[in-house]
């Protein structure tokens, strides 16, 4: 196997025996084969699209299939088999639609191969298509991987949006183009840079329609205080990112005497008016995904994992954890069709919390709608010198050493600065009491990772108010990355021309020195150093 798609990849180069995430070699091979199958589908679908032939159901399948290969989503080899077969089936259906047009497609392996009859055969096929062998030129290899990993992030957001009835055909059109292009050997570095920027634009569209889906279904987030304690009673913990699953569970548990708690990136869901209206939607438990083994083992109720990031469950809580959607782990019970009766049954069997613990509270709900509603006060505070600088400190959290940088950075920011945060990187400092500036909280939780869209809208609005470009604002981005959604978001920021981003805790293993030099020269990307050095460089 070979996998280097996440920040924690072994030795900073790649996992070759077993994934740091727990991915086994057979799963790695099946994921590679699924991407290969989706590339074959993409070659045909891209040709169809040029003739105005597109199929929404095929597009939505593509989102799910590609998303299932993202880090910490699915570790169950059996779950990949129907996806691989379906990708090939749809490829052949799209071929049939090309025939009446008198068109053919290249006789590439991805376009012609037939899936093996059994799991072992599929694994053997997948081993022939490892991600580190997509090009002989190391720099083009680097950019191809960047595009493929970015596409995985785009597919994740497009899938989330589709579940809420939001769809944009241009997203699938780009994914088909990008995956098909990765099979080509005639594109130069300039073409691959352009494809990477196009990936960023597609991701902006995906985040935009996901924002529309979330706010359209549940209302715009509003400032909300979320308790980190608990109250006596039966309980279910919801982790992942999916708001629809959360709403469905809230409906199915209403009146059953079960409190619902969030974990990880589900924290911001407490700010959505329609969700917070449920009286048994109580509070938040735990921190970021990498701490789940300890936190889930201590939770006295059932656990529902809606999307990434799942880790190998220990026997202490394996009977209590349930997966849904695309998430899978061998031995964990998977529930489908939005029927959470098994989760509810298990919650009622378990003891739940036996006491009340008040704990502290944290504030969420500072999406673009909320921040823009107080924009005049923010602008006036900047003009009056009360707010000197804004920092966007967020992104993915992880277990690799070096992430305490983000805690220390926030702690050391001057009192006349404001910190915007999003995604699970916030858990390095989310409970810090930083005070306010004239009633404006110094720590503003914008939301989940996909709410980078909100951060972009806020930055654009501020730039408009000050009649300048985003790069001229008193705004610095200090980002942490872990998986492929972060790659997609970074490409979005670069496609918008945003410069001088500081990235850590380490740079992607799939970026070659030449590609890094290009990013530094053209976008001013910097690796984080120390909080003191970076603050001095930014503020002077």
Phi, psi and omega per residue, in radians:
X1 nan 2.771 2.957
X2 -2.588 2.255 3.087
X3 -2.620 2.220 3.080
X4 -2.377 0.543 -3.020
X5 -1.420 -0.195 3.141
X6 -1.994 2.905 -3.071
X7 -1.214 -0.436 -3.058
X8 -1.645 0.276 -3.085
X9 -0.941 2.550 -2.992
X10 -0.983 2.278 3.084
X11 1.018 0.281 -3.137
X12 1.234 0.243 -3.122
X13 -2.192 -0.773 -3.131
X14 2.894 2.595 3.088
X15 -1.535 2.215 -3.061
X16 -2.161 -0.238 3.136
X17 -1.968 -0.830 3.060
X18 -2.691 2.566 -3.119
X19 -1.227 2.493 3.015
X20 -0.981 -0.529 3.134
X21 -1.315 -0.208 -3.072
X22 1.839 0.005 3.139
X23 -1.147 2.238 3.106
X24 -1.493 2.749 -3.120
X25 -0.981 -0.620 -3.138
X26 -1.171 -0.659 3.108
X27 -1.178 -0.705 3.098
X28 -1.035 -0.756 3.141
X29 -1.147 -0.711 3.138
X30 -1.171 -0.642 3.074
X31 -1.133 -0.735 3.102
X32 -1.103 -0.687 3.130
X33 -1.191 -0.652 3.111
X34 -1.126 -0.739 3.071
X35 -1.091 -0.720 3.103
X36 -1.050 -0.762 3.120
X37 -1.131 -0.694 3.104
X38 -1.183 -0.517 3.057
X39 -1.166 -0.728 3.084
X40 -1.083 -0.786 3.060
X41 -1.025 -0.691 -3.091
X42 -1.171 -0.668 3.108
X43 -1.007 -0.818 -3.102
X44 -1.244 -0.788 -3.108
X45 -1.130 -0.617 3.113
X46 -1.137 -0.716 3.080
X47 -1.108 -0.734 3.109
X48 -1.057 -0.740 -3.098
X49 -1.082 -0.575 3.126
X50 -1.117 -0.379 3.122
X51 -1.832 0.265 3.085
X52 1.376 0.245 -3.137
X53 -1.774 2.018 3.129
X54 -2.486 2.591 -3.078
X55 -2.244 2.034 -3.061
X56 -1.078 -0.725 -3.124
X57 -1.097 -0.666 3.089
X58 -1.146 -0.712 3.114
X59 -1.037 -0.811 -3.088
X60 -1.185 -0.624 3.027
X61 -1.064 -0.761 -3.135
X62 -0.993 -0.776 3.120
X63 -0.989 -0.826 -3.097
X64 -1.141 -0.782 -3.086
X65 -1.089 -0.829 -3.117
X66 -1.192 -0.724 3.121
X67 -1.026 -0.611 -3.081
X68 -1.148 -0.263 3.121
X69 -1.644 -0.010 3.126
X70 -1.217 2.672 -3.088
X71 -0.948 2.340 3.020
X72 1.102 0.557 3.051
X73 -1.764 -1.130 -3.054
X74 -2.264 2.173 3.124
X75 -1.988 0.116 -3.074
X76 -1.657 1.918 -3.065
X77 -1.027 -0.624 -3.095
X78 -1.106 -0.482 -3.091
X79 -1.272 -0.353 -3.138
X80 -1.413 -0.395 -3.048
X81 -1.039 -0.935 -3.138
X82 -1.123 -0.511 3.113
X83 -1.174 -0.746 3.116
X84 -1.096 -0.814 -3.114
X85 -1.139 -0.668 3.136
X86 -1.170 -0.673 3.122
X87 -1.058 -0.736 3.132
X88 -1.221 -0.688 3.100
X89 -1.046 -0.790 3.129
X90 -1.184 -0.612 3.065
X91 -1.002 -0.801 -3.128
X92 -1.192 -0.618 3.086
X93 -1.112 -0.725 3.125
X94 -1.199 -0.595 3.053
X95 -1.034 -0.737 -3.127
X96 -1.098 -0.510 3.125
X97 -1.366 -0.373 3.092
X98 -1.366 -0.577 -3.024
X99 -0.950 -0.826 -3.135
X100 -1.098 -0.329 3.135
X101 -1.525 -0.021 3.136
X102 1.276 0.401 -3.088
X103 -1.882 2.612 3.052
X104 -2.238 2.929 3.120
X105 -2.143 2.772 -3.126
X106 -1.019 2.538 -3.122
X107 -1.453 0.997 3.104
X108 -1.412 2.728 3.132
X109 -1.009 -0.717 -3.123
X110 -1.084 -0.442 -3.091
X111 -1.588 -0.325 -3.020
X112 -2.067 -0.320 -2.983
X113 -1.159 2.605 3.047
X114 -1.884 2.333 -3.139
X115 -1.090 2.491 3.099
X116 -1.077 2.824 -3.035
X117 -1.319 -0.451 -3.078
X118 -2.312 3.044 -3.071
X119 -1.082 -0.765 -3.130
X120 -1.065 -0.690 3.117
X121 -1.159 -0.668 3.101
X122 -1.140 -0.709 3.102
X123 -1.066 -0.769 3.129
X124 -1.076 -0.691 3.091
X125 -1.126 -0.725 -3.125
X126 -1.120 -0.574 -3.131
X127 -1.123 -0.283 3.129
X128 -1.477 -0.096 -3.008
X129 -2.280 0.795 3.129
X130 -1.105 2.566 -3.047
X131 -1.156 -0.387 -3.104
X132 -1.509 0.204 -3.128
X133 -2.243 0.633 -3.088
X134 -1.586 -0.192 3.078
X135 -2.825 2.592 -3.132
X136 -1.406 -0.449 3.097
X137 -1.423 2.046 -3.036
X138 -1.054 -0.579 -3.131
X139 -1.300 -0.680 3.062
X140 -1.213 -0.662 3.025
X141 -0.962 -0.789 -3.132
X142 -1.052 -0.811 -3.114
X143 -1.253 -0.599 3.060
X144 -1.074 -0.782 3.110
X145 -1.112 -0.707 3.116
X146 -1.016 -0.781 -3.140
X147 -1.162 -0.795 -3.134
X148 -1.085 -0.762 3.134
X149 -1.178 -0.681 3.068
X150 -1.070 -0.705 3.116
X151 -1.070 -0.623 3.094
X152 -1.063 -0.707 3.094
X153 -1.169 -0.744 3.104
X154 -1.035 -0.787 -3.127
X155 -1.066 -0.658 3.132
X156 -1.065 -0.849 -3.121
X157 -1.190 -0.648 3.116
X158 -1.139 -0.634 3.101
X159 -1.171 -0.803 3.087
X160 -0.974 -0.765 -3.109
X161 -1.152 -0.719 -3.120
X162 -1.081 -0.610 3.112
X163 -1.109 -0.379 3.124
X164 -1.786 0.236 3.086
X165 1.450 0.218 -3.129
X166 -1.799 2.329 -3.062
X167 -2.665 2.433 3.066
X168 -2.402 2.051 -3.047
X169 -1.086 -0.415 -3.103
X170 -1.195 -0.430 3.128
X171 -1.172 -0.877 3.110
X172 -1.095 -0.675 -3.139
X173 -1.023 -0.711 3.103
X174 -1.193 -0.760 -3.113
X175 -1.052 -0.750 3.079
X176 -1.018 -0.810 -3.127
X177 -1.086 -0.806 -3.096
X178 -1.146 -0.814 -3.130
X179 -1.180 -0.671 3.101
X180 -1.148 -0.696 -3.129
X181 -1.103 -0.534 -3.121
X182 -1.139 -0.257 3.075
X183 -1.523 -0.183 -3.077
X184 -1.503 2.689 3.110
X185 -2.094 0.110 -3.053
X186 -1.819 0.070 -3.119
X187 -1.644 2.377 -3.117
X188 -1.585 -3.116 -3.087
X189 -1.051 -0.690 3.134
X190 -1.064 -0.697 3.125
X191 -1.146 -0.639 -3.130
X192 -1.301 -0.577 3.021
X193 -1.094 -0.736 3.127
X194 -1.099 -0.709 3.110
X195 -1.144 -0.617 3.096
X196 -1.156 -0.723 3.105
X197 -1.167 -0.638 3.095
X198 -1.135 -0.602 3.067
X199 -1.072 -0.755 3.109
X200 -1.059 -0.685 3.126
X201 -1.194 -0.697 3.091
X202 -1.098 -0.654 3.131
X203 -1.191 -0.617 3.076
X204 -1.056 -0.738 3.096
X205 -1.104 -0.744 3.137
X206 -1.088 -0.765 3.123
X207 -1.170 -0.604 3.135
X208 -1.132 -0.804 -3.120
X209 -1.282 -0.485 3.051
X210 -1.192 -0.714 3.062
X211 -1.044 -0.751 3.118
X212 -1.106 -0.676 3.121
X213 -1.157 -0.801 -3.126
X214 -1.144 -0.849 -3.087
X215 -1.295 -0.544 3.098
X216 -1.175 -0.632 -3.111
X217 -1.473 -0.609 -2.956
X218 -2.153 0.024 -3.126
X219 1.527 2.814 3.084
X220 -1.257 2.367 3.112
X221 -0.977 2.526 3.095
X222 -2.179 2.665 3.132
X223 -0.950 2.208 -3.026
X224 -2.483 2.362 3.066
X225 -1.573 2.183 -3.072
X226 -1.988 2.115 3.134
X227 -1.246 2.454 3.071
X228 -1.729 0.018 3.073
X229 -1.553 -2.763 3.112
X230 -2.601 2.917 3.070
X231 -2.213 2.721 -3.067
X232 -1.036 2.314 3.080
X233 2.489 3.003 3.097
X234 -1.140 2.699 -3.005
X235 -2.700 2.673 3.024
X236 -2.301 2.397 3.124
X237 -1.877 2.268 -3.123
X238 -1.992 2.154 3.126
X239 -2.130 2.917 -3.106
X240 1.933 -2.395 -3.082
X241 -2.480 -0.155 -2.867
X242 -1.481 1.973 -3.124
X243 -1.271 -0.589 -3.134
X244 -1.137 -0.754 3.089
X245 -1.053 -0.721 3.128
X246 -1.075 -0.811 3.139
X247 -1.065 -0.754 -3.136
X248 -1.067 -0.748 3.117
X249 -1.142 -0.712 3.110
X250 -1.052 -0.717 3.112
X251 -1.129 -0.775 -3.053
X252 -1.283 -0.343 3.126
X253 -1.761 -0.081 -3.103
X254 -1.037 2.191 3.115
X255 1.433 0.088 -3.099
X256 -1.736 0.059 3.114
X257 1.289 0.500 3.135
X258 -2.086 2.211 3.065
X259 -1.544 2.509 3.129
X260 -1.876 2.261 3.108
X261 -2.068 2.642 3.068
X262 -1.789 2.767 3.084
X263 -2.407 2.586 3.060
X264 1.036 -2.356 -3.029
X265 -1.275 0.063 3.026
X266 -1.416 -0.169 -3.141
X267 -0.869 -0.834 -3.074
X268 -1.118 -0.246 -3.114
X269 -1.131 -0.325 3.109
X270 -1.143 -0.292 -3.126
X271 -1.491 -0.193 -3.109
X272 -1.400 2.136 -3.036
X273 -0.933 -0.759 -3.079
X274 -1.198 -0.556 3.135
X275 -1.383 -0.739 -3.093
X276 -1.225 -0.184 3.119
X277 -1.222 -0.354 3.115
X278 -1.297 2.132 -3.052
X279 -1.157 -0.450 -3.113
X280 -1.607 0.109 3.007
X281 -1.501 1.648 -2.818
X282 -1.605 -1.039 -2.992
X283 -2.848 -2.865 -3.095
X284 -2.046 2.459 -3.119
X285 -2.216 2.242 3.043
X286 1.507 -2.892 -3.042
X287 -2.280 -2.177 -3.049
X288 -1.559 2.985 -2.990
X289 -0.985 -0.642 -3.006
X290 -1.260 -0.161 3.123
X291 -1.738 0.137 -2.996
X292 -1.154 -0.535 -3.093
X293 -1.060 -0.744 3.099
X294 -1.314 -0.771 -3.045
X295 -1.248 -0.704 3.137
X296 -1.181 -0.627 3.141
X297 -1.115 -0.523 -3.108
X298 -1.555 -0.199 -3.095
X299 -1.350 2.246 -3.014
X300 -1.571 0.440 -3.136
X301 -2.449 -2.898 3.113
X302 -1.429 2.755 -3.076
X303 -2.269 2.306 3.111
X304 -2.058 2.107 3.117
X305 -1.779 1.991 -3.011
X306 -1.625 -0.568 3.090
X307 -2.578 -2.879 3.024
X308 -1.081 2.632 0.321
X309 -2.110 2.052 3.078
X310 -1.711 2.488 3.013
X311 -1.988 2.926 -3.138
X312 -1.039 2.043 -3.135
X313 -1.215 2.499 3.016
X314 -1.502 2.878 3.135
X315 -1.129 -0.308 3.136
X316 -1.106 -0.486 -3.123
X317 -2.384 0.078 3.117
X318 -0.938 -0.710 3.118
X319 -1.185 -0.219 -3.040
X320 -1.812 -0.192 -3.053
X321 -1.756 2.416 -3.136
X322 -2.220 2.471 3.071
X323 -1.898 2.732 3.087
X324 -2.567 2.966 -3.124
X325 1.116 -2.282 -3.102
X326 -1.545 -0.102 -3.066
X327 -1.313 2.469 3.092
X328 -2.729 2.503 2.976
X329 -2.504 2.280 -3.138
X330 -0.968 2.209 3.122
X331 1.685 -0.334 3.076
X332 -1.505 2.425 -3.125
X333 -1.227 2.242 3.107
X334 -1.791 2.285 3.118
X335 -2.011 2.388 -3.094
X336 -2.218 -3.102 3.084
X337 1.005 0.470 3.111
X338 0.960 0.564 3.089
X339 -1.876 1.835 -3.070
X340 -1.805 0.435 -3.118
X341 -1.081 -0.616 3.127
X342 -1.174 -0.637 3.106
X343 -1.151 -0.775 -3.133
X344 -1.117 -0.748 3.126
X345 -1.033 -0.769 -3.131
X346 -1.164 -0.674 3.126
X347 -1.073 -0.671 -3.141
X348 -1.250 -0.436 3.114
X349 -1.361 -0.523 -3.077
X350 -1.450 2.784 -3.013
X351 -1.197 -0.497 -3.031
X352 1.239 -3.043 3.108
X353 -1.322 2.405 -3.081
X354 -1.766 0.005 3.138
X355 -2.622 3.043 3.060
X356 -1.805 2.247 3.054
X357 -2.214 2.059 -3.033
X358 -1.212 -0.920 -3.135
X359 1.146 -3.089 3.098
X360 -1.611 3.058 3.093
X361 -2.192 2.699 3.050
X362 -2.196 2.767 -3.092
X363 -1.855 2.383 3.071
X364 -2.269 3.100 3.007
X365 1.749 0.373 -3.102
X366 -1.790 0.954 3.058
X367 -1.279 -3.095 -3.033
X368 -1.077 -0.586 -3.123
X369 -1.150 -0.749 3.136
X370 -1.181 -0.834 -3.093
X371 -1.123 -0.708 -3.136
X372 -1.189 -0.441 3.129
X373 -1.208 -0.393 3.101
X374 -1.954 0.310 -3.104
X375 -0.962 -0.730 3.135
X376 -1.001 -0.702 3.133
X377 -1.182 -0.673 3.123
X378 -1.143 -0.796 -3.127
X379 -1.090 -0.737 3.133
X380 -1.130 -0.668 3.129
X381 -1.136 -0.625 3.092
X382 -1.193 -0.808 -3.121
X383 -1.110 -0.562 -3.129
X384 -1.450 -0.044 3.133
X385 1.417 0.144 3.136
X386 -1.355 -0.562 3.022
X387 -1.947 2.032 -3.098
X388 -1.548 -0.622 -3.003
X389 -2.752 2.650 3.021
X390 -1.971 2.433 3.036
X391 -2.121 2.247 2.939
X392 -1.692 1.863 -3.114
X393 -2.042 1.859 -3.080
X394 -3.019 -2.972 -3.079
X395 2.126 -2.708 -3.080
X396 -1.477 2.531 2.967
X397 -1.675 3.024 -3.140
X398 -3.023 3.108 -3.057
X399 -1.668 -0.215 -3.066
X400 -1.126 2.411 3.110
X401 -0.985 2.595 3.120
X402 1.967 -0.233 -3.089
X403 -1.400 -0.178 3.020
X404 -1.146 -0.257 3.046
X405 -0.883 -0.760 -3.035
X406 -1.211 -0.614 3.057
X407 -1.101 -0.879 -3.097
X408 -1.133 -0.666 -3.138
X409 -1.036 -0.862 -3.117
X410 -1.121 -0.728 3.139
X411 -1.073 -0.532 -3.060
X412 -1.643 -0.036 3.120
X413 -1.161 2.434 3.130
X414 -1.068 2.750 -3.060
X415 -1.267 -0.142 3.076
X416 -1.773 0.452 3.087
X417 -2.140 2.738 -3.123
X418 -2.074 2.390 3.134
X419 -1.908 2.097 2.968
X420 -1.662 2.443 3.141
X421 -2.475 2.758 3.111
X422 -2.786 2.911 3.121
X423 1.144 -3.008 -3.016
X424 -1.400 -0.137 3.034
X425 -1.056 -0.381 -3.130
X426 -1.079 -0.404 -3.043
X427 -1.227 -0.110 3.013
X428 -1.282 -0.272 -3.075
X429 -2.719 0.213 -2.969
X430 -1.099 -0.393 -3.112
X431 -1.775 0.247 3.087
X432 -1.232 2.423 3.086
X433 -1.697 1.626 -3.019
X434 -1.704 -0.060 3.110
X435 1.370 -2.784 -3.098
X436 -2.505 2.963 3.068
X437 -2.142 1.777 -3.128
X438 1.025 0.638 -3.141
X439 1.586 -0.146 3.095
X440 -1.619 2.020 -3.128
X441 -0.998 2.464 3.119
X442 -1.324 -0.370 3.114
X443 -2.042 1.993 -3.092
X444 -2.035 1.992 3.121
X445 -1.502 1.897 -3.095
X446 -1.345 -0.560 3.109
X447 2.529 -2.571 -3.131
X448 -1.379 3.137 -3.123
X449 -1.065 -0.666 3.130
X450 -1.160 -0.285 3.097
X451 -1.354 0.180 2.882
X452 -0.972 -0.464 3.050
X453 -1.035 -0.726 3.102
X454 -1.099 -0.756 3.141
X455 -1.049 -0.711 3.127
X456 -1.128 -0.764 3.141
X457 -1.109 -0.673 3.109
X458 -1.125 -0.788 -3.132
X459 -1.102 -0.751 3.138
X460 -1.120 -0.708 3.135
X461 -1.137 -0.730 3.114
X462 -1.135 -0.707 3.117
X463 -1.077 -0.696 3.105
X464 -1.130 -0.706 -3.123
X465 -1.151 -0.610 -3.125
X466 -1.670 0.070 3.095
X467 0.957 0.878 3.125
X468 -2.556 3.063 3.057
X469 -1.454 2.842 3.135
X470 -1.021 -0.652 -3.113
X471 -1.217 -0.256 3.119
X472 -1.645 -0.097 3.125
X473 -1.225 2.719 2.989
X474 -1.352 1.134 -3.034
X475 -2.400 2.261 3.086
X476 -2.202 2.459 -3.129
X477 -1.872 2.101 -3.132
X478 -2.070 1.710 -2.926
X479 -1.932 2.574 3.006
X480 -2.032 2.512 -3.128
X481 -2.241 2.754 3.057
X482 -2.490 -0.899 -3.054
X483 -2.185 -2.871 -2.877
X484 -1.375 -0.345 3.005
X485 -1.103 -0.663 3.118
X486 -1.142 -0.612 3.079
X487 -1.086 -0.791 -3.141
X488 -1.084 -0.732 -3.139
X489 -1.149 -0.732 3.105
X490 -1.054 -0.752 3.114
X491 -1.114 -0.598 3.074
X492 -1.094 -0.826 -3.135
X493 -1.072 -0.737 3.132
X494 -1.162 -0.674 -3.135
X495 -1.138 -0.410 3.090
X496 -1.523 0.001 3.107
X497 1.433 0.254 -3.128
X498 -1.324 2.313 -3.020
X499 -2.098 2.977 3.025
X500 1.097 0.607 3.061
X501 -1.312 2.371 3.021
X502 -1.739 2.255 -2.985
X503 -2.210 2.450 3.119
X504 -2.839 -2.983 0.008
X505 -1.314 -0.318 3.024
X506 -2.437 2.810 -3.123
X507 -1.445 2.704 -3.099
X508 -1.012 2.413 3.141
X509 -1.167 -0.394 -3.080
X510 -1.529 0.030 3.104
X511 -1.634 2.101 3.135
X512 -1.398 2.841 3.105
X513 -0.971 -0.679 -3.130
X514 -1.185 -0.711 3.111
X515 -1.175 -0.699 3.095
X516 -1.081 -0.739 3.126
X517 -1.060 -0.668 3.094
X518 -1.108 -0.765 -3.133
X519 -1.142 -0.678 3.119
X520 -1.157 -0.797 -3.081
X521 -1.180 -0.702 -3.013
X522 -1.670 -0.415 -3.075
X523 -2.212 -0.086 3.113
X524 1.169 0.421 3.114
X525 -1.074 2.414 -3.116
X526 -2.306 2.525 2.969
X527 -1.375 2.512 3.067
X528 -1.099 2.652 3.085
X529 -2.028 -1.686 2.997
X530 -2.181 2.706 3.126
X531 -0.966 -0.749 -3.118
X532 -1.106 -0.806 -3.121
X533 -1.142 -0.739 -3.101
X534 -1.216 -0.697 3.099
X535 -1.118 -0.686 3.118
X536 -1.144 -0.717 -3.141
X537 -1.141 -0.606 -3.099
X538 -1.396 -0.816 -3.003
X539 -1.683 -0.302 -3.132
X540 1.500 nan nan
